[in-house]
Each structure stands twice: as structure tokens, then as C-alpha cells.
Amino acid sequence: MRYDAARTVRARLIAPAATALLLAVTGVLPPLDANAVAGPTAATPGATQDWPQLRGPNADGISPQTGLLTAWPESGPREIWRVPLGKGFSGISVVGDRAFTMFGRQGTYLGAFDTATGAELWRLRIDEMYRNSSGDGPRSTPTVDNGIVYVISGRGNLAAVQAESGAIAWRHDLREEYQASGPNWGFATSPRVFRDLLLVEAGGPGAAMLAFDKRTGEEVWRAAGDPPGYSTPLLVEIGDRQQAVFFTGRRIVGVNPNNGVLLWEKPWETTFGVNAATPIFVPPDKIFVSSGYGVGAALLRVAVDDVFKVETVWHTREMKNQFSSSVRVGDYIYGFDNSILECIELIRGERMWRARGHGQGSLLYADDHLIVLGDRGSLTLVKLSPGEYLQVSWAQVFRGRTWTAPTLADGILYLRDEQELVALEITEP
């Protein structure tokens, strides 16, 4: 049976006991404590080498891998393989010996590739070809969980696919079933797994946010009526409560991931509704959010007591993430202010340095370095430093447009443009 979040909210307002479940504001903004801005630590034994979803194992753009090359040969990292692909900007997810991504070739396909050779193991047609003046093909990144690959096409077809065989487990047409119009430049959000649920931002009337049983595809709940954004749900825990944070076309909201009940909200409007970058959680109670078109970035505090309430710690016109998400390392955020790579300080939002030459690129963090993919196929290794931009190595990998963030799994860097998929070795010999 479908859960109606709106009905539950009305019931909750009537029942005083239910308000005790929510937490609220102190009214005073304390400074960030040391634990709140602690950065990633070295990989622990047994740390995952997979990259199973958008932005990696913890959905934060950070790889736990160590022992990577601290400088590249003049010609760039060794190319393991390069294979034809197709149109689109879908990211690459890697689990075990398989890499998964979507591409457009007279239709929208999900493909599985052998990580050792690049050989295509299978492909499955998910939808018709998505066409758009800003680029054809799918935008969303596959999410791999327990042998199932979850994908969304640029036109809004959601599918669960067997990772081993490429067989369909279940599917939904978000446009037909939920009247989801889709954002101007196509569905770009990626599915997010929470326990036995699959969370999706759809943008349909009364169904801006959706949750499905990840095994059967049965709808579990639907909530709100926001226009769609391009971002992917973020899972956090604030005030001992699990929350799913959605960055829709007009606001950032926290909901109970079990039932879709609204916990807090903050209006956030951007030209054309382009709220695209994934927010970053700063434990124990803060969220970094950013968008382009002159809006900029903010650090929000979700205060808790009797109810949740969101406050702005700071807001800056720096770090305008138009579509590429930033990464947080310690007390600093690294990312793109439109077409300029920047580092800003987390506590006050002040700029530390800027570097041009990458265009509207993307990046990840691994082993004390940033790996930066420029929007025209350049690849740069940057030594992590909040004090200055320290470029170590540079290589030209593609000649075409590269709007897809890099993926790092088991010492191999996976990259794509709108024609090819490439694997590069970046581990020490």
C-alpha cells in the first residue's frame, strides 16, 4: 500500500506526542567544532575498492584508496584500454570486475564492461534516445546494490537491472505514471539506496520525491510537488534521526526516508531550476549547498530541539557549482566556481585560492590529491593544499566535451567523453 506523506503530516500536527520525535533550534549559532570539520582519514584495512554509485562509496567524491601515483609520466597515466561508447554524460559505477554506465546510440542503453579489458559484456535498451540542444544521451549515473543496477534515463524511465545478466527486474515510467515533466535538460538525478528502499527525485505533481521497494519496485511513499532539480538525494543522520536530503528545483529539504514526512526545508531558487550539485554533509548538523547562475554557496545548520529548523551559517557568491559537485577535505571545500577551480574555507566560506584552465570541470579526492577532469578532456593531478594551487601533473585524455566526473576503483581511473570510455592505471608499480 502506498504511504501518503501529506496525510501523515496532518495527523502529526494533531498528535502532541508525535512532536517529541522531532528536534529543534537553540537560537544561537555555535562555531564549528573540530569534529564537525574533521576530514577523511587513511583507508582502513578492508576498505571498499568499488565505486558503486554517483560520487563513490560514501557519495562524497572521496576515494579511500592509497598507494596512488604522486606524479604521472609526461605522457600521462598508462592507458589500460579505450573502447567506443556513445552519447551522454552518465557516470561510471564499478563493482567487482564490472563497470556500468549508460550511453546513447539510436536509443538509451545501460552497458556492462569488463574492467580488465573494456570488453562489453552486455547492453540493455532502457529507453528511446534522449535528445537535447545541450547534449544528447543519458545524464544519470547507475547505482549498484546487491547485484542490481538502478538507472534513470534522460526521459525519466527508471529501471532495475540484474548486474550479472542485464535482465530487467522491474521498471517505471516516471512521466507516464507520475506525470513527471522532467527538468529542462533531462533527468540527471541518480537513484539512492536506503536500506530496502530506492529513493528518487521525480518532480511530478504530489510526487516530487518517491521511494520504491528496491526488490520489487512497488511504490512505498510519495511526497511534495516541487519542480524537479538535477541533484541526487543525500543520506545523513542529524539529531539521531536518519534523513534523506533532496535538492529540488526550488528548495533543499530533509525528509524521513522511511515515509517521506517533511522534517525541514530551506528555499533555494536558481535560474531555470538548476539545482544540480549534490549537497555535502558536515557532521554533526551542517550541510554545504551550492548552485550556479549567480546564486553561490551556503553552509546550513539544521538545528534540533522540539522540531527541526534550518539556519544559514554563511552564504557566499564564491563556489557557484553549476552542475559539478564539490568535495570536502578537513576544513576546506574544493570545487568549481562556474569554470574556475576554487578552494574555500569551511568555517566562514572565505576563498583560499583559484585556478583557471579546467573549464567547467569535475573532480574527486584520493590519497592527498585532487584528480581534476577538465571539460575538454584534460586531466590534472593537484597536490592537496588549502594555501595554494599545486599542480603536479597534466595529460590530455580526450579532445571532446567531458562533463562526466571521474571514477576511481581498485587503482584504476575511469573516464568518458561523448564517444569513448577509458581506463587509466594510477597506482604505484
C-alpha positions as CSV (number, residue, x, y, z in Angstrom):
1,M,0.0,0.0,0.0
2,R,1.3,3.5,-0.8
3,Y,2.2,5.7,2.1
4,D,0.7,9.3,1.8
5,A,3.2,11.6,3.5
6,A,0.9,14.6,3.3
7,R,-1.8,12.7,5.3
8,T,0.8,11.8,7.9
9,V,1.9,15.4,8.3
10,R,-1.7,16.4,9.0
11,A,-2.1,13.7,11.6
12,R,1.2,14.6,13.2
13,L,0.1,18.2,13.7
14,I,-2.9,16.9,15.7
15,A,-1.0,14.4,17.9
16,P,1.1,16.3,20.5
17,A,3.1,13.1,21.4
18,A,4.5,12.9,17.8
19,T,6.2,16.3,18.1
20,A,8.5,14.8,20.7
21,L,10.1,12.8,17.8
22,L,11.3,16.0,16.2
23,L,14.3,18.1,17.4
24,A,14.8,21.9,17.2
25,V,16.7,25.2,17.3
26,T,18.8,26.6,20.1
27,G,18.6,30.1,18.6
28,V,22.3,30.7,18.8
29,L,24.9,29.6,16.1
30,P,27.8,27.9,17.8
31,P,31.1,27.8,16.0
32,L,32.0,24.6,14.1
33,D,33.8,22.2,16.4
34,A,36.9,20.2,15.5
35,N,34.9,17.0,15.0
36,A,32.4,18.8,12.7
37,V,35.2,19.6,10.2
38,A,37.3,16.5,10.5
39,G,38.5,15.3,7.1
40,P,38.8,11.9,5.6
41,T,41.4,9.6,7.1
42,A,43.6,7.0,5.5
43,A,41.9,3.9,4.2
44,T,41.3,1.2,6.8
45,P,42.1,-2.4,6.1
46,G,39.3,-3.9,4.0
47,A,38.1,-0.5,2.8
48,T,36.0,-0.9,-0.3
49,Q,37.8,-0.6,-3.7
50,D,34.4,-0.3,-5.5
51,W,32.7,2.9,-6.7
52,P,29.1,1.7,-6.7
53,Q,27.2,5.0,-7.2
54,L,27.4,8.6,-8.0
55,R,30.4,10.2,-6.1
56,G,31.8,6.9,-4.8
57,P,31.4,4.6,-1.8
58,N,30.1,7.3,0.5
59,A,28.6,9.6,-2.1
60,D,31.0,12.4,-1.3
61,G,33.5,12.4,-4.1
62,I,36.2,10.8,-1.9
63,S,38.1,7.6,-2.5
64,P,39.6,5.7,0.4
65,Q,42.4,4.3,-1.7
66,T,46.1,4.9,-1.0
67,G,49.3,4.0,-2.8
68,L,48.4,6.0,-5.8
69,L,50.9,7.7,-8.1
70,T,52.1,11.0,-6.7
71,A,53.2,12.2,-10.2
72,W,52.4,10.9,-13.7
73,P,54.7,10.3,-16.7
74,E,54.9,13.2,-19.1
75,S,52.5,11.3,-21.4
76,G,50.0,10.8,-18.6
77,P,48.9,7.7,-16.7
78,R,49.2,4.4,-18.5
79,E,46.2,3.6,-20.7
80,I,44.8,0.1,-19.9
81,W,42.1,0.2,-22.6
82,R,39.9,2.6,-24.6
83,V,36.6,1.5,-26.1
84,P,33.8,3.1,-28.1
85,L,30.8,4.2,-26.1
86,G,28.2,6.7,-27.2
87,K,26.4,10.0,-26.3
88,G,25.7,11.1,-22.8
89,F,27.1,12.2,-19.5
90,S,26.2,9.2,-17.3
91,G,28.9,8.4,-14.7
92,I,30.7,5.1,-14.4
93,S,29.9,2.8,-11.4
94,V,32.3,-0.1,-10.7
95,V,31.6,-3.1,-8.6
96,G,34.0,-6.1,-8.7
97,D,35.1,-6.8,-12.2
98,R,32.3,-4.8,-13.9
99,A,31.9,-1.2,-14.9
100,F,28.4,0.1,-15.6
101,T,27.4,3.3,-17.4
102,M,24.6,4.5,-19.8
103,F,25.0,5.8,-23.3
104,G,23.0,6.8,-26.3
105,R,23.2,5.0,-29.7
106,Q,19.8,5.3,-31.5
107,G,18.4,4.6,-28.1
108,T,19.4,4.8,-24.4
109,Y,21.4,1.8,-23.2
110,L,22.8,0.5,-20.0
111,G,26.1,-1.3,-20.6
112,A,28.3,-3.6,-18.5
113,F,32.0,-3.7,-19.3
114,D,34.9,-5.9,-18.2
115,T,37.2,-3.8,-16.0
116,A,40.3,-5.7,-17.2
117,T,39.8,-5.4,-20.9
118,G,36.9,-3.0,-21.6
119,A,35.0,-5.7,-23.4
120,E,31.3,-5.1,-23.4
121,L,29.6,-7.9,-21.5
122,W,26.0,-6.9,-22.2
123,R,23.9,-3.9,-23.1
124,L,20.2,-3.3,-22.4
125,R,18.0,-0.8,-24.1
126,I,16.4,1.3,-21.3
127,D,14.6,4.0,-23.4
128,E,14.4,5.9,-26.6
129,M,17.3,8.2,-27.4
130,Y,17.2,11.4,-25.3
131,R,18.0,14.5,-27.4
132,N,18.7,18.0,-26.1
133,S,20.4,21.1,-27.5
134,S,22.9,21.0,-24.7
135,G,23.9,17.4,-25.5
136,D,22.2,14.1,-26.3
137,G,22.1,10.9,-24.2
138,P,21.6,10.0,-20.6
139,R,22.8,12.1,-17.6
140,S,22.1,9.9,-14.6
141,T,24.7,7.6,-13.0
142,P,23.9,3.9,-12.3
143,T,23.6,2.8,-8.7
144,V,24.7,-0.8,-8.0
145,D,23.4,-2.5,-4.9
146,N,23.3,-6.2,-4.0
147,G,23.5,-7.4,-7.6
148,I,21.0,-4.9,-9.1
149,V,21.8,-1.9,-11.2
150,Y,19.3,1.0,-10.8
151,V,19.2,3.6,-13.6
152,I,17.1,6.6,-14.8
153,S,17.1,7.6,-18.5
154,G,17.2,11.2,-19.6
155,R,13.4,10.9,-20.4
156,G,12.6,9.5,-17.0
157,N,12.5,5.8,-17.3
158,L,13.5,4.1,-14.0
159,A,14.8,0.6,-14.2
160,A,16.2,-2.1,-12.0
161,V,18.5,-4.5,-13.9
162,Q,20.3,-7.7,-13.0
163,A,24.1,-6.9,-12.9
164,E,25.1,-10.3,-14.0
165,S,22.8,-10.9,-16.9
166,G,21.4,-7.5,-17.9
167,A,17.8,-8.8,-17.4
168,I,15.1,-6.3,-16.3
169,A,13.9,-6.9,-12.7
170,W,11.3,-4.1,-12.7
171,R,10.8,-0.6,-14.2
172,H,8.7,2.5,-14.0
173,D,8.0,5.3,-16.5
174,L,8.1,8.4,-14.2
175,R,6.5,10.6,-16.9
176,E,3.5,8.3,-17.6
177,E,2.9,7.1,-14.0
178,Y,3.7,10.2,-12.1
179,Q,3.3,13.0,-14.7
180,A,6.9,14.0,-14.1
181,S,7.7,16.6,-16.7
182,G,11.5,16.3,-16.2
183,P,13.8,19.3,-15.9
184,N,14.7,21.4,-19.0
185,W,17.9,19.4,-19.7
186,G,16.7,16.0,-18.9
187,F,16.6,13.7,-15.8
188,A,20.0,13.8,-14.3
189,T,19.3,12.7,-10.7
190,S,20.6,9.3,-9.7
191,P,18.8,6.7,-7.6
192,R,19.9,6.4,-4.0
193,V,19.5,3.2,-1.9
194,F,18.4,3.5,1.7
195,R,18.1,0.1,3.4
196,D,15.3,-1.7,1.4
197,L,14.2,1.4,-0.4
198,L,15.2,3.2,-3.6
199,L,14.8,7.0,-3.3
200,V,14.2,9.0,-6.5
201,E,13.6,12.7,-7.2
202,A,10.9,12.7,-9.9
203,G,9.3,16.1,-9.9
204,G,5.7,15.0,-10.5
205,P,2.6,16.6,-9.0
206,G,2.4,15.3,-5.4
207,A,5.4,13.0,-6.2
208,A,8.5,15.2,-6.3
209,M,10.1,12.6,-4.1
210,L,9.5,8.9,-4.4
211,A,10.5,5.7,-2.6
212,F,10.2,2.2,-4.1
213,D,10.8,-1.2,-2.6
214,K,14.2,-1.8,-4.2
215,R,13.5,-5.5,-4.7
216,T,10.0,-5.4,-6.2
217,G,9.7,-1.9,-7.5
218,E,6.4,-1.4,-5.5
219,E,5.9,2.2,-4.5
220,V,6.3,2.8,-0.8
221,W,5.7,6.5,-0.4
222,R,5.4,9.8,-2.4
223,A,5.8,13.3,-1.2
224,A,5.6,17.0,-2.2
225,G,5.0,18.7,-5.5
226,D,8.3,20.5,-6.2
227,P,9.6,21.0,-9.7
228,P,12.5,18.7,-10.4
229,G,16.1,19.6,-9.8
230,Y,19.1,17.7,-11.2
231,S,20.7,16.7,-7.9
232,T,20.8,13.3,-6.2
233,P,19.4,12.5,-2.7
234,L,21.9,12.7,0.2
235,L,21.5,10.4,3.2
236,V,22.5,11.9,6.6
237,E,21.9,11.5,10.3
238,I,21.1,14.6,12.3
239,G,19.9,14.6,15.9
240,D,19.8,10.8,15.9
241,R,17.4,10.8,13.0
242,Q,18.0,9.4,9.6
243,Q,17.2,11.9,6.9
244,A,17.1,12.0,3.1
245,V,18.1,15.4,1.8
246,F,16.6,16.3,-1.6
247,F,17.7,19.4,-3.6
248,T,14.7,20.1,-5.7
249,G,14.1,22.8,-8.3
250,R,13.1,25.3,-5.6
251,R,14.4,24.2,-2.2
252,I,16.6,21.9,-0.2
253,V,14.6,19.7,2.1
254,G,15.1,16.9,4.7
255,V,12.6,14.1,4.9
256,N,12.2,10.9,6.9
257,P,13.5,8.4,4.3
258,N,11.1,5.7,5.7
259,N,7.9,7.6,4.9
260,G,8.7,10.9,3.2
261,V,7.5,13.1,6.1
262,L,9.0,16.6,5.9
263,L,11.4,17.4,8.7
264,W,12.8,20.8,7.5
265,E,13.1,22.9,4.4
266,K,15.1,25.9,3.1
267,P,14.0,27.8,-0.1
268,W,16.8,27.8,-2.7
269,E,15.8,29.1,-6.1
270,T,18.2,29.2,-9.1
271,T,17.6,30.3,-12.7
272,F,15.9,27.6,-14.7
273,G,15.7,25.5,-11.5
274,V,19.3,24.3,-12.0
275,N,19.9,22.9,-8.5
276,A,22.3,20.2,-9.6
277,A,25.3,19.7,-7.3
278,T,25.0,17.1,-4.6
279,P,25.0,18.8,-1.1
280,I,27.8,17.8,1.3
281,F,27.1,16.7,4.9
282,V,29.3,18.2,7.6
283,P,28.7,16.3,10.8
284,P,27.0,16.6,13.1
285,D,24.4,19.0,11.8
286,K,25.6,21.1,8.9
287,I,25.1,20.9,5.1
288,F,27.0,22.6,2.3
289,V,24.9,23.5,-0.7
290,S,25.7,25.3,-3.9
291,S,24.4,26.2,-7.3
292,G,25.3,28.4,-10.3
293,Y,23.7,31.3,-12.2
294,G,25.0,33.8,-9.6
295,V,23.5,32.1,-6.5
296,G,26.6,30.8,-4.9
297,A,27.1,28.5,-1.8
298,A,26.0,28.4,1.8
299,L,26.6,26.4,4.9
300,L,23.4,25.5,6.6
301,R,22.9,24.3,10.1
302,V,19.9,22.0,10.9
303,A,19.2,22.9,14.5
304,V,17.3,20.5,16.7
305,D,15.2,20.6,19.8
306,D,11.4,20.0,19.6
307,V,11.3,20.5,15.9
308,F,13.9,20.8,13.1
309,K,14.8,24.2,11.9
310,V,17.4,25.2,9.3
311,E,19.7,28.3,9.7
312,T,22.3,29.8,7.4
313,V,25.8,29.9,8.9
314,W,27.1,31.8,5.9
315,H,26.4,32.5,2.3
316,T,28.9,33.5,-0.4
317,R,28.9,34.2,-4.1
318,E,32.0,32.1,-4.3
319,M,31.9,28.4,-5.3
320,K,29.0,28.5,-7.7
321,N,28.6,24.8,-8.6
322,Q,26.6,24.9,-11.8
323,F,26.5,21.2,-12.2
324,S,29.7,19.6,-10.9
325,S,29.7,18.7,-7.2
326,S,32.5,19.8,-4.7
327,V,34.4,17.7,-2.2
328,R,35.1,18.5,1.4
329,V,38.5,17.6,2.9
330,G,39.0,18.7,6.5
331,D,38.2,22.4,7.0
332,Y,38.0,23.1,3.2
333,I,35.8,22.7,0.2
334,Y,37.3,22.2,-3.3
335,G,35.2,22.6,-6.4
336,F,34.2,24.7,-9.3
337,D,33.0,28.3,-9.2
338,N,31.5,28.0,-12.7
339,S,34.6,27.5,-14.8
340,I,37.2,28.3,-12.1
341,L,38.6,25.7,-9.7
342,E,38.5,27.0,-6.2
343,C,39.3,26.2,-2.5
344,I,37.2,27.9,0.1
345,E,37.4,27.7,3.9
346,L,34.5,25.8,5.5
347,I,34.0,27.7,8.7
348,R,33.5,31.2,7.2
349,G,33.2,30.5,3.4
350,E,36.3,32.6,2.5
351,R,38.2,31.9,-0.7
352,M,41.7,30.5,-0.3
353,W,42.8,30.2,-4.0
354,R,41.5,30.0,-7.6
355,A,42.9,28.2,-10.7
356,R,41.8,28.7,-14.2
357,G,42.3,26.4,-17.2
358,H,39.9,23.5,-16.4
359,G,36.7,24.9,-17.8
360,Q,33.6,23.6,-16.1
361,G,35.3,20.5,-14.9
362,S,34.8,17.9,-12.2
363,L,37.0,16.3,-9.6
364,L,37.5,13.7,-6.9
365,Y,39.8,13.4,-3.9
366,A,42.1,10.5,-3.2
367,D,45.4,9.9,-1.4
368,D,46.2,13.5,-0.6
369,H,45.5,14.7,-4.1
370,L,42.7,16.1,-6.3
371,I,42.1,14.4,-9.6
372,V,40.6,17.1,-11.9
373,L,39.0,16.4,-15.3
374,G,38.6,19.5,-17.4
375,D,35.6,20.0,-19.6
376,R,37.7,19.5,-22.8
377,G,39.4,16.3,-21.8
378,S,42.4,17.5,-19.8
379,L,43.3,15.5,-16.7
380,T,45.3,17.2,-13.8
381,L,46.8,15.9,-10.6
382,V,46.8,18.5,-7.9
383,K,48.5,18.2,-4.6
384,L,46.1,19.0,-1.8
385,S,46.8,22.3,-0.2
386,P,44.4,24.9,1.2
387,G,47.1,27.5,1.0
388,E,47.9,27.4,-2.8
389,Y,47.1,25.6,-6.0
390,L,49.8,23.0,-6.5
391,Q,49.6,21.3,-10.0
392,V,51.7,18.2,-10.1
393,S,50.9,16.5,-13.5
394,W,48.8,17.1,-16.6
395,A,47.6,15.0,-19.5
396,Q,45.2,15.3,-22.4
397,V,42.9,12.3,-22.4
398,F,40.1,13.4,-24.7
399,R,39.5,16.1,-27.3
400,G,35.8,16.2,-26.9
401,R,33.5,17.5,-24.2
402,T,33.9,15.9,-20.8
403,W,31.1,16.7,-18.4
404,T,31.2,13.4,-16.5
405,A,33.0,13.2,-13.2
406,P,35.9,10.7,-12.9
407,T,35.6,7.3,-11.1
408,L,38.3,5.6,-9.2
409,A,38.1,1.9,-8.3
410,D,40.9,-0.5,-7.4
411,G,43.6,1.8,-8.5
412,I,42.0,2.4,-12.0
413,L,40.7,5.7,-13.1
414,Y,37.6,5.5,-15.4
415,L,36.8,8.5,-17.6
416,R,34.4,9.1,-20.5
417,D,33.5,11.7,-23.1
418,E,30.6,11.6,-25.5
419,Q,32.3,8.9,-27.7
420,E,34.7,6.7,-25.6
421,L,35.2,5.0,-22.3
422,V,38.8,4.9,-21.0
423,A,40.6,3.1,-18.1
424,L,43.9,4.5,-16.8
425,E,46.3,3.0,-14.2
426,I,47.2,5.4,-11.4
427,T,48.7,3.0,-8.8
428,E,52.4,2.7,-7.9
429,P,54.1,-0.1,-9.8
